[in-house]
Amino acid sequence: MSEHQAYSFFESVERSFDKAAKFTQWDLGILEQIKACNSVYRMRFPIKRDDGTIEVMEAYRVQHSQHKSPCKGGIRFSDEVNQDEVMALAALMTYKCAIVNVPFGGGKGGIKINPRNYSVYELEKITRRYTSELVKKNFIGPGIDVPAPDYGTGEREMAWIVDTYASLKPGEIDAAGCVTGKPVTQGGVRGRKEATGLGVFFGIREVCNMPDVMEKQGLPLGIAGKRVVVQGLGNVGYHSAKFFRESGAIVVGLAEFEGAIYNPEGLNEEEVFQHRKKTGSILNFPGAGNLAKNTDALELECDILIPAALENVINGENAPRIKAKIVGEAANGPCTPEADDIFAQKGILCVPDMYLNAGGVTVSYFEWLKNLSHVRYGRMEKRFTENLNTHILSQIEELTGKQVSDGERKFIMHGPEEQDLVHSGLEETMITATREIMEIWKSNPAIPDMRTAAYVNAINKVATSYSELGIFP
């Protein structure tokens, strides 16, 4: 580890927390309770590999806060998984849910494996065994703790979890709500896949629509025409790039772990994705220049930089060379506290991860509600809205004697489907959260950056919750 990262991920979360706590009026005891991880479950279990050998797995589930139930947070499959990382991510989940007004406490899970080294059958055995270990200790359930996908997991793993849970809890009518990020056929919600990337886009778009903020950054209002660099072409990076491009931004750089590419004229994320699928690398993409190291992309000339890969990629060493005016943290913890300090000196606006990438948990919340209500969004109102809109439209046409164009007619008559409602719920959530954070920052000029303002917002909400529960007589 370099001297720039002398403390652990959890310590860096605590450091950001302490920095913000100074700007709140809460009692020290309440602040200590919010910071503490309530429960840490560290487990070991054996798995029989396809070749007959037995391997002992190391896995975790952390419940950081129960100020609201259930706890919520992803499960990652990665070689890097350790207790400190899972605790840090669980703490960030508590603050993230508070900021976007989703009524969950923070949780996180992880299994210390590289999924690439296991067959599908082995991964299924690992996932199902992990689930049964969680059930044994009451660490999973629609009202207790609701996992979701994270790094190295997806819909497939969530389907295995819900199936295992339901088989161990026969007759539990809300079993589908024990996990989110499921396939749509298993109670998942449409719009979940692109949720985090879309949330990143909505958050940055709202910041770019604030005249005083844009003036300070020396940028024109709006997204159109802004040059964007995205590091990471996974689910979050891909969708972030897509929504920025579709709204008129120019995606000038894309990076993946094998390297990075640059084209000042703009890149199409889907074409790059297909090129990578075909050749195994994003390098040598037609019309784009190659950059030797993927981290070189972070230092490109651009207006908006979106690190959407792993933590600590921007640190005290490379932060002075960042040229972007706005950094949008799509990944968890991509910037270290030293980077924050350097950004503050340079006047770079860093839009923090803990709220910016909350699209996933927001839509997970919609999925959980769908599971508890046992009805899909739009089913009750779609036709009613369409019939009403059709009637209004025909009345207007009759009264004015004018016809509406086909395109407009289609748009006006359209009744909301599940995906429309999920996207609009996410848009509302991100806009409200952005405005709340900016209000706090504006009302106290001593707050050094947007991350601290976001933490202040989170601390106030969680502390209010605790004090109203009467936990502290």
Sequence and secondary structure as in RCSB ss.txt:
>XXXX:A:sequence
MSEHQAYSFFESVERSFDKAAKFTQWDLGILEQIKACNSVYRMRFPIKRDDGTIEVMEAYRVQHSQHKSPCKGGI
RFSDEVNQDEVMALAALMTYKCAIVNVPFGGGKGGIKINPRNYSVYELEKITRRYTSELVKKNFIGPGIDVPAPD
YGTGEREMAWIVDTYASLKPGEIDAAGCVTGKPVTQGGVRGRKEATGLGVFFGIREVCNMPDVMEKQGLPLGIAG
KRVVVQGLGNVGYHSAKFFRESGAIVVGLAEFEGAIYNPEGLNEEEVFQHRKKTGSILNFPGAGNLAKNTDALEL
ECDILIPAALENVINGENAPRIKAKIVGEAANGPCTPEADDIFAQKGILCVPDMYLNAGGVTVSYFEWLKNLSHV
RYGRMEKRFTENLNTHILSQIEELTGKQVSDGERKFIMHGPEEQDLVHSGLEETMITATREIMEIWKSNPAIPDM
RTAAYVNAINKVATSYSELGIFP
>XXXX:A:secstr
  GGG S HHHHHHHHHHHHHTTS   HHHHHHHHS SEEEEEEEEEE TTS EEEEEEEEEE   SSSSEEEEE
EE TT  HHHHHHHHHHHHHHHHHTT   EEEEEEE   GGGS HHHHHHHHHHHHHHHHHTT  BTTTEEEEE 
TT  HHHHHHHHHHHHHHSTT TTGGGG SS  GGGT  TT TTHHHHHHHHHHHHHHT HHHHHHHT  SSSTT
 EEEEE  SHHHHHHHHHHHHTT EEEEEEETTEEEE TT   HHHHHHHHHHHSSSTT TT EEESSGGGGGGS
S SEEEE S TT B TTTGGG   SEEE  SSS B HHHHHHHHHHT EEE HHHHTTHHHHHHHHHHHHHHHTS
 TTTTTHHHHHHHHHHHHHHHHHHH     HHHHHHHH    HHHHHHHHHHHHHHHHHHHHHHHHHH TT  SH
HHHHHHHHHHHHHHHHHHHT   
